[in-house]
Amino acid sequence: TQGNFVYAQFMIQTDTLNNTVIEYPAVNGIRTISSEIESVMQGIFDVCTIRKIFIKLDDAPGAGKSWDFTLRKNGAATALVCSISGLNTSGNASSDIAISAFDLLSVSSTPSNSPVTTRAHISFLVLNI
């Protein structure tokens, strides 16, 4: 059925994001965070549009520091990027990203100025077509 739904990533792992290198938190929330994108890509088996990303951090990045979270499709960055900086612990961003059946999705987390290490909770608003 066509309509919007939320695809939530529940962080069941205890891993925190590395504050000095780009990492790839698993889209499905089951695997641990990895420095290798291939180990965390999640297959999507239906056509849809990812419309929005929501991020909730356990801890704020700190003054002058930030995290960028980017949706990746088939190993490449998309225009859907959420930045969280300073004392903020949550954020969201919008950009319609068309997904085809069997596309592989992942998220990259990019630190700036060595933010506080933290866990990230990631969700998406998806339009089922």
N, C-alpha and C positions, 0 to 999 in steps of 0.2 A: 504494500500500500504506500502511495506517495505521501510524504510528509516529513517534518523535522523530528529528529530524535537526538538525545544526548548519548554519546559514546564516552563512557567514563573510564579512566585508567585509575584503578585503585592500587596505590603503592603498598604492596604487601611485603616488599623487600625492605631491608634496613639500610641499604646502600645510600650514601650521600653523594651529591655531585662533587666532582673534583673541581676546585676553584682555580686551576691553572691551565687546564687543557679542555678542548672540545670533547664532549662525551655524548653518548646516544642512549637515553633512557628508553626502555622497551615500551612500545605503544600499548601492548596488552597488559602491562603492569606485573607480569609474572616473572619474567627474566630479570636478572640484575642489570645494572647500568654497565655499559661496555665502551671501550675506546675503539671498537671495531664495529662499523655500521652493519656489516653483513649478519652479525649474530643477533641483531635485534629487529630486523625488518619483519613486518607483519603483513601477510597477504590479505587482500580484500577481494572477496569473491562475488561482488555485485557492483553494478554501476551506481554511483552516488556523487554527491557534491559535499565536500567538507567546507563549511561556511564560517566556522569560528573556532578559535582555540582559547581555552581557559587554563590558567596556571595558578596554583596556590602553593606557596613556599612555606615550609615550617619556620624559617627564619629569614628576616630581611637581609638583603645584600650588604647594607652598610652605606654610609655617606660616600658619595663619589664612586660607587661600585654598582655593578649590574649583572644581570643574566639575560641572554637572548635565547628564546626557544623557537626553533624553526621546524615546521612540518617539512619532511622530505618525501618525495615520491620517486620510486625507482632509483634511489641513490642520489638524487639531485635536490637542492634546496628549492622550495616554492616561495611564493610571495606571502605566505601566512607566517608571520613572525610576531611573537609577543615579547616585549622587553619589560623587565621589572628592575627598578633601580631604587637606591637610597633606602628609605625606611618602609617602603611598600612590601607587602607579602603576597599580593595577588595582582593579576592583570588579565587582559583578554585582547584579542585582535580579530579582525574580520577580513576575509578575502575568499571569494568562491574558488575552490580548487576542484576541478573535475577529476573524478577517479573512475578508471575503467576496471572491468573485471580482471582480476589477477595482478593489479598493480601492487607494488610492495611499498609500505609506508614505514617511516621511522621519524623520530624527532631528534634534533641536535640541541644540546645545551652548550652555550658559548659564554664563558665568564669574561668580565672586563674589570681590570684592576683588583684581582684577587678578592672576590666577594666572599662573604661568610659561607662556609660549606653548609649545605642544607639538603633536605629531601624535597622533591617537586611532585605535585599531584597534577596530572594533566587530563583534561577532558576536551571533547570536541562536540560542536553542534553539526550534525550531519543531515543533509536532505536526501532522503531515499527517493530515487526516481522510478 
